[in-house]
Amino acid sequence: MSRFKLRIDGPSGKIETVITDPGPTRRGLALIAHPHPLHGGTLDNKVVTTIASALYEQGYVAVRPNFRGVGLSEGEYDHGEGEVADMLAVLGFVRERYPDLPLVLAGFSFGAAVQSRVSEIARPKQLLLVGPAVNLFKMGTAPPHTLVIHGEHDELVPIDKVRAWSAQYGVTLAVVRDADHFFHKKLSQLKQHILELCPC
């Protein structure tokens, strides 16, 4: 295993990025987006690191950038528009280094909204949306190979709204029982859902 931190060139400056690479056994590439930059969201968010850990355990290179204006990433919050561009810049960088690996795009909350839009351009093998803020931010479409995981008692994004959004595209929705938006005390259940359902 190797873990390293980079500052990748992006449209509004350097993008701080942490990459965890399982080495020669790697079987895929996972780009993971964190929650809202103005509400404490960073690449070290506990849900983001849980997603990264689950995918890494399955042999995926886990790539966690900080959006513009967060940590050592340059620039300022751009209401999702620039953040989509940030993800595409990081993806372009890691794609050059891992050109043949199947891609999983993953995101939590605001990051899920961003990744749903990135997926319309990047065309991943799988899209993993955890706690997608469908009622708060501009969402993209959901391809058939999308997995949505949501907390049963999410206080910020009601489960009924996520059910309706998921049904609109006919994608899989897995519900973590008794979980809130941040999966407090439910991270192990979240991880198990990812290990069992995503990716194939």
N, C-alpha and C positions, 0 to 999 in steps of 0.2 A: 504494500500500500504506500502511496505517496500523497501528501497533502501540501499544497502550496497556495500562496496568495499572490495575485497579479493585479496590475492596474492596466486595464485594456482600453485602447483608444475608442472613444464613443463620440456621438454627435455633439455632446456638450462638454467634452473633456474626458478625463480618465475615469474608468469604471472599476471600482474595487471588486475583486472576484476571488472567491475561494474554490479551488478544485480539489476533489478527492478522487484519486484514480486507483482502482484495484489492481492495475498492472496487466500483465499479459493475458489474464483470464477475462478481461473486460468484454462485455457482450452488448453494451449499449451506451448511449450518451443521454444524460438527463439534465435539463436546464430548469432551475427551480426559482420562482419569483416570490418575493416576500410581501407581507401586508403593507398597509398604507404608510408612506414615508413620514407624514405629518402626525401620525399617531403611534410612533415608536417602532414602526416596522423596520427590521434590518435582516441581513442574511443570517444572523444568529437567533432569530425568532424560534421558539421551541417547536412550533408546528413545522416550520421550514426545515429545521435540523432533523426532525422525526421523518419527514418525507425523504430527505437526503439519505438518512441512515437506512431506511427500508429499501430504497432503490440501489444504494451502494451494496447492500448485502446480496442483492440479486445480480451483481456484477456490472452495475452501471457506473460510469464516470459521473460523479455528482458535481454539478456546477452551480454555485450560489453567488450571484452578483448582488451588490448593493445598488439600488436605484440612484439616479442623480440626486445630489444633495445629502446623501446618507453616508455616514462613516467617512471614508477617504474618497468617495465618488464625487466628482466635480459637477457643478451645475445646480439647478434649482428644480423643485417639484413642478411638473408640467401637466397635471390633471389627467394622466394616463397616455397622453399623446407622445411626449418625449420618452416616456417609460417603455412604450412599445418599441421605439427606435433603439433604446438602450439594449433591450433583450435581443433584438436582431443583430446589433453590433457584436455583442458577446457571442451569440450563436455563430456568426460568421468567423470569429476568431477561433473558437474551439472546433468548428467544422474543418478548418484547415489542418488541425492537428489530429483529428479523429474522423477522417473523411468517410469511412465506410460503415460506421456504427449506426444502428437504428436509433432514432431520436424519440425521447419522451419529453414533452413539455409539461411542467407541473407548476402550480401556483396556489397560494393561500389567500383568501379574501380579496383584497384589491389586486394582489398578484395573480389570482385566478382570472379576474376580469382581463388583465393585461394579456395573460397567456392565451386566453380564448381568441383574442385578436391576433396575436402573433401566429397562432396555429393556422389562420387563414392564408398566411404567406409561407410559413415554414413547412406545412404539411407533415406533421410528426407521425410516427407509428402509433403513438397513443398520447392523448391529452388527459391529464389528471388534474381535476379542479377540486380543491378542498375548501369547504366553506365559501363558495363563490358568492360575492356580494352582488347578486343579480338585481337587487333593488336599489343599489347605491351608485353603481358605476356602469359605464358603457360596456356592454358585453359584445363579443363576437358571436359567430355561430358555433355550433358544436358538431364536429364530424362524428360518424357512427362509432368510431373507436374512442369515445370519450367516457371516462369514469368520473362521476361526481360523488364525493363523500361529504356528508353534512351532519352537523350535530342535531340531535332530535329537539333540543331545547335552545337552539341558537337565538339569542336575545337581540341580535343586530340584523340578522337575515332570516326571517321566518321560514320554517321548513316548507310551508305550503307554496311560497313563492318559488322556492328551488324545485319543488316537485313539478310545478307548472312549467318552469323553464326547461327542465330536463325532458318532460313529456313532449314538449314542442319539437324536440329533435330526436326523440325516441332513444335516448341514451340511458346507460345504467346509473341508477342512484342508489348508493349504499348509505344507510343511516346509522350513526353511532348513537346507541341508546343513552339517554340521560346526559348527553354532552352539550356544553354551551359553545359559543362561537370559537373560543380559544382552546377547546378540548381540555379544560382544566381537569386534572386527574383522570383523563381518558386518552392520554397519548399512546399508551400501550395498545388500546383497542383500535385507535386510528392506524397505528403501525401494522397491526394484524390484518386489518382490512386491505391495506396496500399490498402487503406480502401475499395475500390470498387472491387479490383481484387485479393487480396491476404491477408490472406489465406481464404479458404472456411469456 
